Amino acid sequence: MTAGDMTLLAGYLRPEVTAVLMASRVPHSLCGRNVPKDLNGLTLDALEDIALSEGMDLKARILTVARAVLGDVDAGRLMRSDAGAVCGLIRFAADECRRITALFAALRRDHTEDERAAGIDSLNFGIFGLADWYARRMGIADHDEAKRTPWVRIYKCVEMDFKEGEFRRRLAEIQQKRAEARLRSRRR
């Protein structure tokens, strides 16, 4: 079955067939392009395209993911490709997006009770917010330029700022405890 056949039959495929297709292995190449071993070379924009593709119809999702991962592939050739190979690519891209999301999520510190009461949990601006933060950090005026940056570079900046912020928080706690100890010793 080709990817094009699969898009035509998508509403009629039994769940077992869909499960088998989605469990397909990642192809080494598709449409004459090598499939990367990971998505570390992608830009923030390409990752956003993959993430947004989950809400698209199957044909649009196939085209969006393939173009994000492989570059500008021919739609006709892609739709004539093996459905299992295409599903393997889609699953691979989704798995990689989850991995990358988890990397960024691990760099979030626990918020204080005061921060939560003030509504910090409502300040999640998604990928655009990440691009905006990076643009401001790097002095870039154009958000699109920030979105064309490899996500790994943005991640490393987030990681460095996170570690520096954690250091500053620990330092402030130590300094506060020492100041309190000095104050207690003076009162005696």
N, C-alpha and C positions, 0 to 999 in steps of 0.2 A: 504494500500500500504506500502511496506517495503522500507527502505532506498535504498536497492539494486535495487528494481523496479524503484524507482525514478531516480537513476543514469542512468538506461537504457532508460528511457522515457524522460529524461531531455530536450532534443531537441524538443520533441513533445508536452510537456505540455503547455496548454494555459496559458497566463499571469495571468488570474484570479485564476487558480489552484495553480500556483507558489506563488502568493500573499497570498492565504489562508494558504498554507504550511508554508511560512516564517513568518506568523503571529501567528503560533502555540505557545502555552505556553511552557515555559521552564519545562522540566520534573524534577521530584524530584530525579529520578534515571534513569540511562541508563546503560545497560550491567552489572547490579549488582553493580554499583558504584553510590554513592550519588553525585548529581550535586551541587557544592558549590553555596552559595547565591550571591557571587561576585568572582572576580578573584584576590582578594588581596593576596592570598597565592601563586600565580604563580611566577616563576622566570622570569627574563628579557628574557631569551632564549625562554621560553614557549610563552610569549607575542609576540615575534618576529615570532615564528612559526604561530601563529594565524593571525598576520598581513599579512604575506607572503602567507597564504592560500587563500586569496581573489583572487589571480591570477591563482589559480590551477583549474583543472577540478573538477567537483562536487565530484567524488569519493575520489580523493586525498584530497580535502578540508574537507570532512566529517571525513576521517581518521586522518588528521592532527589536526583538532580542537578537536576531541574527545580525542586523545592521549595527547594533550596539557592540556586539562581541567581535564580529568578523569584518566590519567595515561595510562599504556600499556593495552589497551582493545583489545579483540579478534576481528579482522577485520570481520570474518564471522558472529559472533554474532551481531556486530554493523550493518552490512548490512541487517540482518534479523529483525532489530528493526523497530519500527513504523516510517515512514517517517516524520510525524508531530513532533514527539518527537525529532528526529535528527535535523530537521529544527529549532525547538525551541532552541536547544543547539547552533546551528550555529549562529542564530540571537542574542542570549544571549551573546555569545563570541564576536561578532562584536560590540554590544552595549557597552559591558564592555571595549573593546579596545578603542572605541571612548571616553568613560568617562575618561579612564586613560590618553589618549593622551591630552585631554582637561586639566587635572590636571597639566601635565608637561608644556603645552602651557601657562598656566596662570602664570608660573614662569619665563616668558621671559620679560625682561624690554624693553622699547622702546629704539631704538638705536638713537644716535645723528646723525645729518646731516653728520658730518665728518666720523663717522663709516660707514654709508651707502655709502658715496662716496668712501671709501676705500674698499668696497665690503664685508662687514660683512654678508650681506644677502646670500652670496654664501657659507657660512660656516655652512651648515646643513649636518651633517654626519650620521643622523639617529640613529638607535639603536646601531650600532657598535660604533659611536661617543660617545654615552652615556656610553656604556660599557668601552670604552677607558678612558673617563674622570674619571669614578668611579675607574677603576684600578689604574690610576695615583694618584688619591686622597688618595686611601687606601694603596698604595705601593704594589699592586698586579701585578706580572709580567705576568700572564696568562689571556688574555682576556676571555677565556672560563670560567675561575673561576669567573670572574666578571659577566658574563652572567648567571651563575648558582645562582646568588644572587637574593633573592626575590625583585621584582620591588619596593615594598613599602619601603624597606630599602634604595634603591637608590634614590627614590623620596624624602624621608626625608632628605637625604644628600643634594640633589639639593635644596630643600626648605630652609634648614639652610644656605647654601652658598648664595642663592638668597637674603634672608633677611639680612644677614651680608653685602652683596654687596650693597644693597639698603641703609642700615645704613651708610656705609662708603661714599657713594655718597652724601647722605644728609649732613653728617658731613663735607665733603670737601666743599660743597656749603656754609654752615654756616661759616666755617673758612675763605673761600674766601671773603664772604660779610663783615665779621668783619675786615679782613685785609684791604679791600678797604675802609671801614669806618675809620679805624685808619689812613690810608694814606691821606684821604680827610681832616681829622681833623688836621693833622700835616701841611698841606698846607695852612691852614687858618691863 
